[in-house]
Amino acid sequence: MQSLWNYLAALSTGRIILWCYALWYVVNVAFHFDPTPRLWLTSVGLSGIIGAALLISTQSTGRWVWPEKWVTFRLLLMPFCVSSFAALVKDAGFILIFPPTWQENLTGLGLIALFLSVVLAVKRLKP
């Protein structure tokens, strides 16, 4: 529990935003889940292709240097989330990234607000 406390206390603004994206994704996948293997396999394939391109784009020297493992994970995960989100919400009545019902929007926003409240409380209590 202490390591979670320390992790939340040390979160940068950028990482907090990424966690909010992840929470929004999870809520919308939960509401619009489709078990079709083709959707998920296509997302994995796109993740591999685009993730590899993102990894290549991080290189500035002629010698390959792997980014940190969590950076590599995020560079591979983000294309998966984007492609699966796009496939799941197709023809579902979304406006940009916002679901068609208030229940879905409030669930996502409520979970994000809860997360932000916890992070803020931890950061204020951490000496």
N, CA, C and O atoms as CSV, one atom per row, in Angstrom:
chain,resi,resn,atom,element,x,y,z
A,1,MET,N,N,0.826,-1.194,0.000
A,1,MET,CA,C,0.000,0.000,0.000
A,1,MET,C,C,0.868,1.254,0.000
A,1,MET,O,O,0.526,2.260,-0.621
A,2,GLN,N,N,2.007,1.179,0.713
A,2,GLN,CA,C,2.913,2.321,0.783
A,2,GLN,C,C,3.464,2.665,-0.608
A,2,GLN,O,O,3.620,3.841,-0.939
A,3,SER,N,N,3.760,1.636,-1.425
A,3,SER,CA,C,4.299,1.918,-2.752
A,3,SER,C,C,3.243,2.586,-3.635
A,3,SER,O,O,3.583,3.451,-4.443
A,4,LEU,N,N,1.965,2.202,-3.497
A,4,LEU,CA,C,0.895,2.872,-4.238
A,4,LEU,C,C,0.790,4.329,-3.790
A,4,LEU,O,O,0.644,5.232,-4.614
A,5,TRP,N,N,0.866,4.547,-2.491
A,5,TRP,CA,C,0.837,5.899,-1.924
A,5,TRP,C,C,1.968,6.738,-2.530
A,5,TRP,O,O,1.745,7.861,-2.982
A,6,ASN,N,N,3.182,6.180,-2.533
A,6,ASN,CA,C,4.343,6.889,-3.086
A,6,ASN,C,C,4.187,7.140,-4.585
A,6,ASN,O,O,4.546,8.204,-5.090
A,7,TYR,N,N,3.645,6.143,-5.288
A,7,TYR,CA,C,3.430,6.293,-6.726
A,7,TYR,C,C,2.472,7.450,-7.005
A,7,TYR,O,O,2.753,8.310,-7.839
A,8,LEU,N,N,1.343,7.464,-6.304
A,8,LEU,CA,C,0.360,8.532,-6.517
A,8,LEU,C,C,0.923,9.895,-6.133
A,8,LEU,O,O,0.660,10.888,-6.812
A,9,ALA,N,N,1.691,9.953,-5.058
A,9,ALA,CA,C,2.275,11.217,-4.614
A,9,ALA,C,C,3.272,11.763,-5.622
A,9,ALA,O,O,3.438,12.978,-5.738
A,10,ALA,N,N,3.936,10.877,-6.350
A,10,ALA,CA,C,4.973,11.299,-7.289
A,10,ALA,C,C,4.464,11.482,-8.716
A,10,ALA,O,O,5.241,11.840,-9.601
A,11,LEU,N,N,3.186,11.245,-8.956
A,11,LEU,CA,C,2.667,11.354,-10.323
A,11,LEU,C,C,2.845,12.767,-10.875
A,11,LEU,O,O,2.506,13.754,-10.222
A,12,SER,N,N,3.380,12.840,-12.085
A,12,SER,CA,C,3.501,14.131,-12.771
A,12,SER,C,C,2.156,14.476,-13.405
A,12,SER,O,O,1.275,13.623,-13.516
A,13,THR,N,N,2.009,15.708,-13.810
A,13,THR,CA,C,0.768,16.139,-14.473
A,13,THR,C,C,0.516,15.306,-15.722
A,13,THR,O,O,-0.615,14.894,-15.979
A,14,GLY,N,N,1.560,15.060,-16.492
A,14,GLY,CA,C,1.408,14.258,-17.708
A,14,GLY,C,C,0.918,12.854,-17.431
A,14,GLY,O,O,0.053,12.344,-18.143
A,15,ARG,N,N,1.459,12.227,-16.409
A,15,ARG,CA,C,1.029,10.862,-16.065
A,15,ARG,C,C,-0.391,10.853,-15.513
A,15,ARG,O,O,-1.142,9.906,-15.749
A,16,ILE,N,N,-0.762,11.889,-14.788
A,16,ILE,CA,C,-2.146,11.989,-14.294
A,16,ILE,C,C,-3.101,12.057,-15.485
A,16,ILE,O,O,-4.141,11.399,-15.492
A,17,ILE,N,N,-2.746,12.848,-16.483
A,17,ILE,CA,C,-3.583,12.952,-17.688
A,17,ILE,C,C,-3.675,11.602,-18.387
A,17,ILE,O,O,-4.756,11.206,-18.823
A,18,LEU,N,N,-2.553,10.890,-18.501
A,18,LEU,CA,C,-2.585,9.565,-19.133
A,18,LEU,C,C,-3.481,8.601,-18.370
A,18,LEU,O,O,-4.191,7.804,-18.984
A,19,TRP,N,N,-3.460,8.661,-17.036
A,19,TRP,CA,C,-4.346,7.811,-16.246
A,19,TRP,C,C,-5.813,8.178,-16.490
A,19,TRP,O,O,-6.675,7.301,-16.534
A,20,CYS,N,N,-6.090,9.463,-16.646
A,20,CYS,CA,C,-7.469,9.882,-16.948
A,20,CYS,C,C,-7.913,9.333,-18.301
A,20,CYS,O,O,-9.048,8.879,-18.444
A,21,TYR,N,N,-7.022,9.373,-19.297
A,21,TYR,CA,C,-7.323,8.763,-20.604
A,21,TYR,C,C,-7.639,7.277,-20.433
A,21,TYR,O,O,-8.611,6.768,-20.989
A,22,ALA,N,N,-6.802,6.595,-19.655
A,22,ALA,CA,C,-6.985,5.156,-19.459
A,22,ALA,C,C,-8.325,4.856,-18.787
A,22,ALA,O,O,-9.017,3.912,-19.168
A,23,LEU,N,N,-8.687,5.654,-17.795
A,23,LEU,CA,C,-9.972,5.452,-17.117
A,23,LEU,C,C,-11.134,5.671,-18.079
A,23,LEU,O,O,-12.099,4.906,-18.071
A,24,TRP,N,N,-11.049,6.703,-18.904
A,24,TRP,CA,C,-12.106,6.983,-19.891
A,24,TRP,C,C,-12.234,5.809,-20.855
A,24,TRP,O,O,-13.341,5.386,-21.187
A,25,TYR,N,N,-11.087,5.285,-21.302
A,25,TYR,CA,C,-11.073,4.138,-22.213
A,25,TYR,C,C,-11.742,2.929,-21.559
A,25,TYR,O,O,-12.602,2.294,-22.170
A,26,VAL,N,N,-11.360,2.609,-20.333
A,26,VAL,CA,C,-11.890,1.432,-19.641
A,26,VAL,C,C,-13.402,1.535,-19.458
A,26,VAL,O,O,-14.118,0.557,-19.670
A,27,VAL,N,N,-13.888,2.700,-19.071
A,27,VAL,CA,C,-15.331,2.885,-18.883
A,27,VAL,C,C,-16.068,2.671,-20.197
A,27,VAL,O,O,-17.093,1.991,-20.233
A,28,ASN,N,N,-15.552,3.247,-21.270
A,28,ASN,CA,C,-16.234,3.117,-22.553
A,28,ASN,C,C,-16.143,1.712,-23.123
A,28,ASN,O,O,-17.084,1.251,-23.770
A,29,VAL,N,N,-15.036,1.026,-22.899
A,29,VAL,CA,C,-14.941,-0.369,-23.323
A,29,VAL,C,C,-15.940,-1.208,-22.528
A,29,VAL,O,O,-16.576,-2.105,-23.081
A,30,ALA,N,N,-16.077,-0.923,-21.253
A,30,ALA,CA,C,-17.031,-1.676,-20.428
A,30,ALA,C,C,-18.463,-1.509,-20.946
A,30,ALA,O,O,-19.231,-2.470,-20.968
A,31,PHE,N,N,-18.818,-0.304,-21.357
A,31,PHE,CA,C,-20.177,-0.060,-21.849
A,31,PHE,C,C,-20.402,-0.587,-23.261
A,31,PHE,O,O,-21.530,-0.935,-23.610
A,32,HIS,N,N,-19.363,-0.655,-24.074
A,32,HIS,CA,C,-19.534,-0.995,-25.489
A,32,HIS,C,C,-18.727,-2.224,-25.907
A,32,HIS,O,O,-18.418,-2.387,-27.087
A,33,PHE,N,N,-18.383,-3.088,-24.951
A,33,PHE,CA,C,-17.526,-4.237,-25.240
A,33,PHE,C,C,-18.097,-5.102,-26.353
A,33,PHE,O,O,-19.299,-5.363,-26.409
A,34,ASP,N,N,-17.220,-5.532,-27.224
A,34,ASP,CA,C,-17.576,-6.437,-28.313
A,34,ASP,C,C,-16.573,-7.586,-28.272
A,34,ASP,O,O,-15.376,-7.353,-28.440
A,35,PRO,N,N,-17.029,-8.823,-28.053
A,35,PRO,CA,C,-16.094,-9.942,-27.911
A,35,PRO,C,C,-15.528,-10.467,-29.236
A,35,PRO,O,O,-14.785,-11.449,-29.235
A,36,THR,N,N,-15.859,-9.842,-30.344
A,36,THR,CA,C,-15.397,-10.313,-31.640
A,36,THR,C,C,-13.870,-10.357,-31.698
A,36,THR,O,O,-13.221,-9.319,-31.572
A,37,PRO,N,N,-13.291,-11.535,-31.886
A,37,PRO,CA,C,-11.824,-11.639,-31.920
A,37,PRO,C,C,-11.183,-10.775,-33.004
A,37,PRO,O,O,-10.092,-10.241,-32.805
A,38,ARG,N,N,-11.848,-10.636,-34.140
A,38,ARG,CA,C,-11.278,-9.851,-35.245
A,38,ARG,C,C,-10.989,-8.416,-34.815
A,38,ARG,O,O,-9.950,-7.862,-35.175
A,39,LEU,N,N,-11.887,-7.814,-34.055
A,39,LEU,CA,C,-11.699,-6.443,-33.582
A,39,LEU,C,C,-10.427,-6.341,-32.743
A,39,LEU,O,O,-9.615,-5.439,-32.947
A,40,TRP,N,N,-10.258,-7.262,-31.805
A,40,TRP,CA,C,-9.131,-7.212,-30.878
A,40,TRP,C,C,-7.824,-7.606,-31.563
A,40,TRP,O,O,-6.776,-7.035,-31.263
A,41,LEU,N,N,-7.873,-8.573,-32.477
A,41,LEU,CA,C,-6.667,-8.966,-33.209
A,41,LEU,C,C,-6.204,-7.849,-34.143
A,41,LEU,O,O,-5.005,-7.605,-34.280
A,42,THR,N,N,-7.158,-7.173,-34.784
A,42,THR,CA,C,-6.806,-6.032,-35.630
A,42,THR,C,C,-6.152,-4.943,-34.790
A,42,THR,O,O,-5.173,-4.333,-35.219
A,43,SER,N,N,-6.681,-4.697,-33.608
A,43,SER,CA,C,-6.111,-3.686,-32.715
A,43,SER,C,C,-4.704,-4.075,-32.268
A,43,SER,O,O,-3.824,-3.220,-32.168
A,44,VAL,N,N,-4.491,-5.366,-32.000
A,44,VAL,CA,C,-3.154,-5.831,-31.630
A,44,VAL,C,C,-2.192,-5.634,-32.803
A,44,VAL,O,O,-1.063,-5.182,-32.615
A,45,GLY,N,N,-2.643,-5.974,-34.008
A,45,GLY,CA,C,-1.795,-5.793,-35.190
A,45,GLY,C,C,-1.426,-4.338,-35.423
A,45,GLY,O,O,-0.265,-4.014,-35.675
A,46,LEU,N,N,-2.425,-3.458,-35.336
A,46,LEU,CA,C,-2.150,-2.027,-35.486
A,46,LEU,C,C,-1.241,-1.518,-34.387
A,46,LEU,O,O,-0.376,-0.675,-34.625
A,47,SER,N,N,-1.437,-2.029,-33.191
A,47,SER,CA,C,-0.590,-1.641,-32.072
A,47,SER,C,C,0.864,-1.999,-32.342
A,47,SER,O,O,1.768,-1.214,-32.057
A,48,GLY,N,N,1.083,-3.179,-32.889
A,48,GLY,CA,C,2.441,-3.598,-33.205
A,48,GLY,C,C,3.085,-2.728,-34.278
A,48,GLY,O,O,4.237,-2.318,-34.139
A,49,ILE,N,N,2.349,-2.448,-35.339
A,49,ILE,CA,C,2.883,-1.650,-36.451
A,49,ILE,C,C,3.118,-0.205,-36.021
A,49,ILE,O,O,4.206,0.337,-36.212
A,50,ILE,N,N,2.099,0.412,-35.443
A,50,ILE,CA,C,2.222,1.821,-35.048
A,50,ILE,C,C,3.143,1.964,-33.840
A,50,ILE,O,O,3.926,2.910,-33.765
A,51,GLY,N,N,3.052,1.033,-32.900
A,51,GLY,CA,C,3.936,1.068,-31.736
A,51,GLY,C,C,5.392,0.960,-32.144
A,51,GLY,O,O,6.245,1.655,-31.590
A,52,ALA,N,N,5.693,0.083,-33.124
A,52,ALA,CA,C,7.071,-0.023,-33.614
A,52,ALA,C,C,7.518,1.307,-34.227
A,52,ALA,O,O,8.645,1.750,-34.002
A,53,ALA,N,N,6.641,1.934,-34.993
A,53,ALA,CA,C,6.988,3.235,-35.585
A,53,ALA,C,C,7.237,4.282,-34.495
A,53,ALA,O,O,8.160,5.089,-34.606
A,54,LEU,N,N,6.421,4.266,-33.454
A,54,LEU,CA,C,6.633,5.207,-32.353
A,54,LEU,C,C,7.956,4.942,-31.639
A,54,LEU,O,O,8.666,5.877,-31.268
A,55,LEU,N,N,8.285,3.656,-31.449
A,55,LEU,CA,C,9.573,3.312,-30.835
A,55,LEU,C,C,10.733,3.787,-31.714
A,55,LEU,O,O,11.711,4.341,-31.212
A,56,ILE,N,N,10.620,3.572,-33.010
A,56,ILE,CA,C,11.664,4.028,-33.933
A,56,ILE,C,C,11.804,5.543,-33.855
A,56,ILE,O,O,12.913,6.073,-33.921
A,57,SER,N,N,10.682,6.235,-33.715
A,57,SER,CA,C,10.727,7.707,-33.687
A,57,SER,C,C,11.406,8.260,-32.436
A,57,SER,O,O,11.765,9.437,-32.391
A,58,THR,N,N,11.581,7.416,-31.426
A,58,THR,CA,C,12.252,7.883,-30.208
A,58,THR,C,C,13.772,7.857,-30.350
A,58,THR,O,O,14.487,8.375,-29.491
A,59,GLN,N,N,14.260,7.263,-31.418
A,59,GLN,CA,C,15.705,7.108,-31.610
A,59,GLN,C,C,16.286,8.337,-32.311
A,59,GLN,O,O,15.763,8.788,-33.330
A,60,SER,N,N,17.363,8.865,-31.757
A,60,SER,CA,C,17.994,10.036,-32.370
A,60,SER,C,C,19.437,9.766,-32.780
A,60,SER,O,O,20.056,10.583,-33.462
A,61,THR,N,N,19.966,8.634,-32.368
A,61,THR,CA,C,21.337,8.300,-32.728
A,61,THR,C,C,21.327,7.105,-33.671
A,61,THR,O,O,20.276,6.503,-33.894
A,62,GLY,N,N,22.468,6.759,-34.220
A,62,GLY,CA,C,22.561,5.612,-35.102
A,62,GLY,C,C,22.546,4.294,-34.353
A,62,GLY,O,O,22.451,3.232,-34.968
A,63,ARG,N,N,22.637,4.348,-33.039
A,63,ARG,CA,C,22.666,3.155,-32.195
A,63,ARG,C,C,21.318,2.993,-31.497
A,63,ARG,O,O,20.782,3.952,-30.942
A,64,TRP,N,N,20.769,1.769,-31.527
A,64,TRP,CA,C,19.462,1.534,-30.909
A,64,TRP,C,C,19.567,1.576,-29.392
A,64,TRP,O,O,20.396,0.892,-28.791
A,65,VAL,N,N,18.712,2.388,-28.787
A,65,VAL,CA,C,18.622,2.461,-27.330
A,65,VAL,C,C,17.151,2.286,-26.964
A,65,VAL,O,O,16.304,3.091,-27.354
A,66,TRP,N,N,16.857,1.233,-26.215
A,66,TRP,CA,C,15.474,1.007,-25.806
A,66,TRP,C,C,15.041,2.069,-24.800
A,66,TRP,O,O,15.780,2.383,-23.867
A,67,PRO,N,N,13.849,2.619,-24.988
A,67,PRO,CA,C,13.309,3.506,-23.938
A,67,PRO,C,C,13.045,2.687,-22.679
A,67,PRO,O,O,13.110,1.459,-22.708
A,68,GLU,N,N,12.747,3.368,-21.579
A,68,GLU,CA,C,12.371,2.661,-20.352
A,68,GLU,C,C,11.232,1.693,-20.660
A,68,GLU,O,O,10.451,1.915,-21.585
A,69,LYS,N,N,11.145,0.608,-19.870
A,69,LYS,CA,C,10.138,-0.414,-20.177
A,69,LYS,C,C,8.710,0.120,-20.130
A,69,LYS,O,O,7.873,-0.305,-20.926
A,70,TRP,N,N,8.415,1.043,-19.213
A,70,TRP,CA,C,7.059,1.588,-19.147
A,70,TRP,C,C,6.773,2.526,-20.312
A,70,TRP,O,O,5.633,2.618,-20.768
A,71,VAL,N,N,7.787,3.217,-20.791
A,71,VAL,CA,C,7.623,4.059,-21.982
A,71,VAL,C,C,7.326,3.162,-23.179
A,71,VAL,O,O,6.421,3.446,-23.964
A,72,THR,N,N,8.083,2.090,-23.317
A,72,THR,CA,C,7.857,1.133,-24.406
A,72,THR,C,C,6.438,0.563,-24.313
A,72,THR,O,O,5.735,0.484,-25.320
A,73,PHE,N,N,6.021,0.169,-23.117
A,73,PHE,CA,C,4.677,-0.368,-22.922
A,73,PHE,C,C,3.617,0.636,-23.366
A,73,PHE,O,O,2.677,0.278,-24.075
A,74,ARG,N,N,3.768,1.895,-22.949
A,74,ARG,CA,C,2.785,2.923,-23.318
A,74,ARG,C,C,2.767,3.182,-24.821
A,74,ARG,O,O,1.702,3.382,-25.406
A,75,LEU,N,N,3.946,3.178,-25.446
A,75,LEU,CA,C,4.008,3.408,-26.893
A,75,LEU,C,C,3.338,2.283,-27.672
A,75,LEU,O,O,2.852,2.507,-28.781
A,76,LEU,N,N,3.304,1.088,-27.114
A,76,LEU,CA,C,2.604,-0.026,-27.749
A,76,LEU,C,C,1.126,-0.075,-27.352
A,76,LEU,O,O,0.281,-0.484,-28.149
A,77,LEU,N,N,0.818,0.339,-26.132
A,77,LEU,CA,C,-0.561,0.282,-25.645
A,77,LEU,C,C,-1.450,1.352,-26.275
A,77,LEU,O,O,-2.604,1.083,-26.608
A,78,MET,N,N,-0.920,2.553,-26.439
A,78,MET,CA,C,-1.768,3.647,-26.939
A,78,MET,C,C,-2.388,3.357,-28.308
A,78,MET,O,O,-3.581,3.607,-28.481
A,79,PRO,N,N,-1.636,2.842,-29.293
A,79,PRO,CA,C,-2.296,2.524,-30.566
A,79,PRO,C,C,-3.363,1.434,-30.420
A,79,PRO,O,O,-4.374,1.453,-31.122
A,80,PHE,N,N,-3.135,0.491,-29.512
A,80,PHE,CA,C,-4.145,-0.539,-29.257
A,80,PHE,C,C,-5.430,0.099,-28.743
A,80,PHE,O,O,-6.523,-0.204,-29.221
A,81,CYS,N,N,-5.282,0.982,-27.767
A,81,CYS,CA,C,-6.464,1.637,-27.184
A,81,CYS,C,C,-7.188,2.495,-28.215
A,81,CYS,O,O,-8.417,2.476,-28.283
A,82,VAL,N,N,-6.445,3.239,-29.008
A,82,VAL,CA,C,-7.070,4.106,-30.014
A,82,VAL,C,C,-7.824,3.281,-31.049
A,82,VAL,O,O,-8.972,3.585,-31.375
A,83,SER,N,N,-7.180,2.238,-31.566
A,83,SER,CA,C,-7.839,1.462,-32.621
A,83,SER,C,C,-9.027,0.673,-32.090
A,83,SER,O,O,-10.054,0.593,-32.764
A,84,SER,N,N,-8.916,0.091,-30.902
A,84,SER,CA,C,-10.049,-0.654,-30.358
A,84,SER,C,C,-11.190,0.289,-29.963
A,84,SER,O,O,-12.362,-0.045,-30.142
A,85,PHE,N,N,-10.849,1.464,-29.427
A,85,PHE,CA,C,-11.883,2.451,-29.083
A,85,PHE,C,C,-12.648,2.851,-30.340
A,85,PHE,O,O,-13.878,2.883,-30.345
A,86,ALA,N,N,-11.911,3.155,-31.401
A,86,ALA,CA,C,-12.560,3.573,-32.654
A,86,ALA,C,C,-13.483,2.481,-33.191
A,86,ALA,O,O,-14.582,2.770,-33.663
A,87,ALA,N,N,-13.038,1.236,-33.119
A,87,ALA,CA,C,-13.866,0.139,-33.611
A,87,ALA,C,C,-15.096,-0.071,-32.732
A,87,ALA,O,O,-16.183,-0.343,-33.241
A,88,LEU,N,N,-14.930,0.054,-31.425
A,88,LEU,CA,C,-16.052,-0.172,-30.505
A,88,LEU,C,C,-17.130,0.901,-30.615
A,88,LEU,O,O,-18.315,0.603,-30.466
A,89,VAL,N,N,-16.736,2.133,-30.871
A,89,VAL,CA,C,-17.719,3.226,-30.848
A,89,VAL,C,C,-18.302,3.538,-32.224
A,89,VAL,O,O,-19.183,4.387,-32.355
A,90,LYS,N,N,-17.805,2.847,-33.242
A,90,LYS,CA,C,-18.324,3.078,-34.596
A,90,LYS,C,C,-19.835,2.844,-34.609
A,90,LYS,O,O,-20.322,1.809,-34.155
A,91,ASP,N,N,-20.552,3.810,-35.129
A,91,ASP,CA,C,-22.018,3.745,-35.237
A,91,ASP,C,C,-22.727,3.618,-33.895
A,91,ASP,O,O,-23.862,3.143,-33.841
A,92,ALA,N,N,-22.068,4.040,-32.799
A,92,ALA,CA,C,-22.684,3.958,-31.467
A,92,ALA,C,C,-23.230,5.304,-31.015
A,92,ALA,O,O,-23.686,5.432,-29.878
A,93,GLY,N,N,-23.193,6.311,-31.883
A,93,GLY,CA,C,-23.764,7.603,-31.544
A,93,GLY,C,C,-22.840,8.520,-30.761
A,93,GLY,O,O,-23.301,9.498,-30.172
A,94,PHE,N,N,-21.558,8.230,-30.740
A,94,PHE,CA,C,-20.602,9.079,-30.023
A,94,PHE,C,C,-20.465,10.427,-30.720
A,94,PHE,O,O,-20.570,10.524,-31.943
A,95,ILE,N,N,-20.229,11.461,-29.925
A,95,ILE,CA,C,-19.871,12.775,-30.445
A,95,ILE,C,C,-18.424,12.987,-30.026
A,95,ILE,O,O,-18.129,13.195,-28.848
A,96,LEU,N,N,-17.527,12.934,-31.002
A,96,LEU,CA,C,-16.087,12.918,-30.755
A,96,LEU,C,C,-15.762,11.714,-29.874
A,96,LEU,O,O,-15.852,10.578,-30.340
A,97,ILE,N,N,-15.389,11.931,-28.616
A,97,ILE,CA,C,-15.086,10.806,-27.718
A,97,ILE,C,C,-16.165,10.622,-26.654
A,97,ILE,O,O,-16.008,9.818,-25.736
A,98,PHE,N,N,-17.255,11.366,-26.780
A,98,PHE,CA,C,-18.284,11.351,-25.741
A,98,PHE,C,C,-19.422,10.403,-26.110
A,98,PHE,O,O,-19.998,10.503,-27.194
A,99,PRO,N,N,-19.742,9.475,-25.194
A,99,PRO,CA,C,-20.803,8.503,-25.451
A,99,PRO,C,C,-22.167,9.175,-25.578
A,99,PRO,O,O,-22.344,10.329,-25.189
A,100,PRO,N,N,-23.117,8.442,-26.125
A,100,PRO,CA,C,-24.434,9.022,-26.386
A,100,PRO,C,C,-25.340,9.176,-25.175
A,100,PRO,O,O,-26.359,9.860,-25.266
A,101,THR,N,N,-25.004,8.562,-24.040
A,101,THR,CA,C,-25.897,8.656,-22.883
A,101,THR,C,C,-25.230,9.410,-21.738
A,101,THR,O,O,-24.007,9.404,-21.593
A,102,TRP,N,N,-26.063,10.055,-20.934
A,102,TRP,CA,C,-25.554,10.762,-19.748
A,102,TRP,C,C,-24.947,9.789,-18.751
A,102,TRP,O,O,-23.957,10.105,-18.091
A,103,GLN,N,N,-25.543,8.599,-18.643
A,103,GLN,CA,C,-25.041,7.597,-17.693
A,103,GLN,C,C,-23.583,7.260,-17.993
A,103,GLN,O,O,-22.756,7.212,-17.082
A,104,GLU,N,N,-23.269,7.027,-19.259
A,104,GLU,CA,C,-21.903,6.676,-19.631
A,104,GLU,C,C,-20.945,7.837,-19.368
A,104,GLU,O,O,-19.854,7.645,-18.831
A,105,ASN,N,N,-21.361,9.035,-19.748
A,105,ASN,CA,C,-20.517,10.211,-19.526
A,105,ASN,C,C,-20.280,10.459,-18.044
A,105,ASN,O,O,-19.153,10.724,-17.626
A,106,LEU,N,N,-21.343,10.375,-17.252
A,106,LEU,CA,C,-21.206,10.623,-15.814
A,106,LEU,C,C,-20.384,9.531,-15.129
A,106,LEU,O,O,-19.656,9.809,-14.177
A,107,THR,N,N,-20.497,8.303,-15.605
A,107,THR,CA,C,-19.681,7.225,-15.041
A,107,THR,C,C,-18.209,7.511,-15.288
A,107,THR,O,O,-17.398,7.437,-14.365
A,108,GLY,N,N,-17.856,7.836,-16.524
A,108,GLY,CA,C,-16.468,8.136,-16.847
A,108,GLY,C,C,-15.957,9.357,-16.116
A,108,GLY,O,O,-14.869,9.331,-15.541
A,109,LEU,N,N,-16.729,10.420,-16.134
A,109,LEU,CA,C,-16.308,11.653,-15.459
A,109,LEU,C,C,-16.235,11.460,-13.943
A,109,LEU,O,O,-15.353,12.009,-13.283
A,110,GLY,N,N,-17.163,10.679,-13.399
A,110,GLY,CA,C,-17.148,10.410,-11.962
A,110,GLY,C,C,-15.919,9.619,-11.546
A,110,GLY,O,O,-15.305,9.910,-10.520
A,111,LEU,N,N,-15.561,8.622,-12.342
A,111,LEU,CA,C,-14.369,7.822,-12.031
A,111,LEU,C,C,-13.104,8.675,-12.128
A,111,LEU,O,O,-12.202,8.559,-11.299
A,112,ILE,N,N,-13.048,9.523,-13.138
A,112,ILE,CA,C,-11.896,10.426,-13.279
A,112,ILE,C,C,-11.849,11.404,-12.107
A,112,ILE,O,O,-10.777,11.653,-11.557
A,113,ALA,N,N,-12.990,11.959,-11.721
A,113,ALA,CA,C,-13.031,12.890,-10.586
A,113,ALA,C,C,-12.586,12.199,-9.298
A,113,ALA,O,O,-11.866,12.788,-8.491
A,114,LEU,N,N,-13.011,10.962,-9.107
A,114,LEU,CA,C,-12.589,10.201,-7.931
A,114,LEU,C,C,-11.074,10.001,-7.943
A,114,LEU,O,O,-10.408,10.213,-6.929
A,115,PHE,N,N,-10.536,9.595,-9.083
A,115,PHE,CA,C,-9.094,9.401,-9.214
A,115,PHE,C,C,-8.342,10.698,-8.916
A,115,PHE,O,O,-7.372,10.694,-8.157
A,116,LEU,N,N,-8.787,11.811,-9.515
A,116,LEU,CA,C,-8.121,13.092,-9.293
A,116,LEU,C,C,-8.195,13.511,-7.825
A,116,LEU,O,O,-7.244,14.077,-7.286
A,117,SER,N,N,-9.327,13.232,-7.186
A,117,SER,CA,C,-9.482,13.564,-5.764
A,117,SER,C,C,-8.513,12.768,-4.905
A,117,SER,O,O,-7.905,13.310,-3.982
A,118,VAL,N,N,-8.368,11.484,-5.205
A,118,VAL,CA,C,-7.441,10.636,-4.449
A,118,VAL,C,C,-6.010,11.118,-4.644
A,118,VAL,O,O,-5.260,11.243,-3.676
A,119,VAL,N,N,-5.627,11.391,-5.889
A,119,VAL,CA,C,-4.257,11.862,-6.167
A,119,VAL,C,C,-4.007,13.188,-5.453
A,119,VAL,O,O,-2.955,13.370,-4.841
A,120,LEU,N,N,-4.948,14.103,-5.524
A,120,LEU,CA,C,-4.785,15.402,-4.869
A,120,LEU,C,C,-4.644,15.229,-3.353
A,120,LEU,O,O,-3.792,15.858,-2.726
A,121,ALA,N,N,-5.479,14.377,-2.777
A,121,ALA,CA,C,-5.404,14.137,-1.324
A,121,ALA,C,C,-4.056,13.538,-0.940
A,121,ALA,O,O,-3.450,13.960,0.045
A,122,VAL,N,N,-3.589,12.574,-1.697
A,122,VAL,CA,C,-2.296,11.938,-1.404
A,122,VAL,C,C,-1.167,12.965,-1.519
A,122,VAL,O,O,-0.275,13.015,-0.672
A,123,LYS,N,N,-1.214,13.777,-2.569
A,123,LYS,CA,C,-0.160,14.781,-2.766
A,123,LYS,C,C,-0.158,15.815,-1.631
A,123,LYS,O,O,0.903,16.288,-1.223
A,124,ARG,N,N,-1.336,16.160,-1.129
A,124,ARG,CA,C,-1.411,17.132,-0.029
A,124,ARG,C,C,-0.960,16.542,1.299
A,124,ARG,O,O,-0.402,17.251,2.137
A,125,LEU,N,N,-1.196,15.260,1.495
A,125,LEU,CA,C,-0.844,14.611,2.750
A,125,LEU,C,C,0.604,14.154,2.778
A,125,LEU,O,O,1.173,13.961,3.853
A,126,LYS,N,N,1.193,13.982,1.632
A,126,LYS,CA,C,2.586,13.497,1.550
A,126,LYS,C,C,3.532,14.624,1.965
A,126,LYS,O,O,3.474,15.717,1.402
A,127,PRO,N,N,4.408,14.366,2.952
A,127,PRO,CA,C,5.335,15.419,3.395
A,127,PRO,C,C,6.396,15.743,2.340
A,127,PRO,O,O,7.245,16.605,2.564
